[in-house]
Amino acid sequence: MATPLPQILSNLHNAADAAGRPPPRLLAVSKTQPAEAVAALAAQGQTAFGENYVQEALAKMQELQRLGLEWHLIGHLQSNKAEPVAMHFDWVQSVDRPKLVTALARYRPAERGPLNVLIQVNIDDESSKHGCVPEDVEALAAAILAEPNLRLRGLMAIPAPWPEAERRRDAFVRMRTLFEALAARHPQVDTLSMGMSSDYAEAIAEGATLVRIGTALFGARPRPA
Ligand SMILES: *Cc1c(COP(=O)(O)O)cnc(C)c1O
C-alpha cells in the first residue's frame, strides 16, 4: 500500500523531533515505477528521486526533463556506464572503488558543475552487497577530493535487515560514527544516506540526513528489483 507523501513527510518530522535532530531529506526511490508515478509525486512537491538502473533512469529523465528534478543513482554502477551517469545524474550514492571515481570525474561535463557523490559502505560486511569496507573510506574520500569535477557529500549504506532491533541500530550507529569522523575532516561532507521503507525511523533516530524510500511511498514495485 502506498502511503501519501504528506504522511511520509510527517513521519520523518516526527522521528527527527523525537530524536532531537533536524528532519532528513526524502529521496523517493522510483526504480521500476513508471514516469507517471514520478510526475505525480513531483506535482506534490517532491524533487529528489533515486534510481538503480541506468537505462531505465535515463528514459525517465528524458521524459520528465521539463520538471527539473534531482536524480540520484543509488544502485551498483559498472565503470563502463560511468559516462551517461556522469552526464545526466546529479548525485551518485554508490561510489565504492577508485576506478569509479576516476571514470565519473573523466566524464562529468564542466558546465554541469561537480557531481555530488556519496561513498557506499558495506557496513555489515555482507558478501552479497557492494560498498567499500569502513577502513577504505578515507582513501576513497581522498581520491574524490582530488577530482574537481566531483563533490564529496558523505556516506551511504544499506545495512543488513537484521531481525533484532539492536543489531539494526548498531549498524546505523557505526555509520554515524564513520560519518562524523569524515565530516570533521572535510567540511563539505553533510549527507548520511541510510534508512529505507522498513527502517527509516530507526535510521533517523541514529542520525540519517537523507532517507531512501520506495515501497512505502509508491506501493509494491510493479516488477521485482
Ligand atoms: C530499492 C532501494 C531502496 C528503497 O527500498 P524500499 O524498501 O522500497 O523503500 C533504498 N535504497 C536502495 C539502495 C535501493 O536499492
PDBQT file of the ligand as one rigid body, heavy atoms in Angstrom, charges set to zero:
ROOT
HETATM    1  C1  LIG A 301      15.218  -0.110  -3.670  1.00  0.00    +0.000 C 
HETATM    2  C2  LIG A 301      16.146   0.653  -2.776  1.00  0.00    +0.000 A 
HETATM    3  C3  LIG A 301      15.650   1.472  -1.742  1.00  0.00    +0.000 A 
HETATM    4  C4  LIG A 301      14.178   1.588  -1.402  1.00  0.00    +0.000 C 
HETATM    5  O1  LIG A 301      13.746   0.426  -0.775  1.00  0.00    +0.000 OA
HETATM    6  P1  LIG A 301      12.227   0.335  -0.203  1.00  0.00    +0.000 P 
HETATM    7  O2  LIG A 301      12.307  -0.795   0.737  1.00  0.00    +0.000 OA
HETATM    8  O3  LIG A 301      11.358   0.088  -1.370  1.00  0.00    +0.000 OA
HETATM    9  O4  LIG A 301      11.944   1.621   0.472  1.00  0.00    +0.000 OA
HETATM   10  C5  LIG A 301      16.561   2.199  -0.999  1.00  0.00    +0.000 A 
HETATM   11  N1  LIG A 301      17.886   2.137  -1.233  1.00  0.00    +0.000 NA
HETATM   12  C6  LIG A 301      18.402   1.355  -2.210  1.00  0.00    +0.000 A 
HETATM   13  C7  LIG A 301      19.867   1.336  -2.414  1.00  0.00    +0.000 C 
HETATM   14  C8  LIG A 301      17.548   0.585  -3.003  1.00  0.00    +0.000 A 
HETATM   15  O5  LIG A 301      18.075  -0.189  -3.954  1.00  0.00    +0.000 OA
ENDROOT
TORSDOF 0
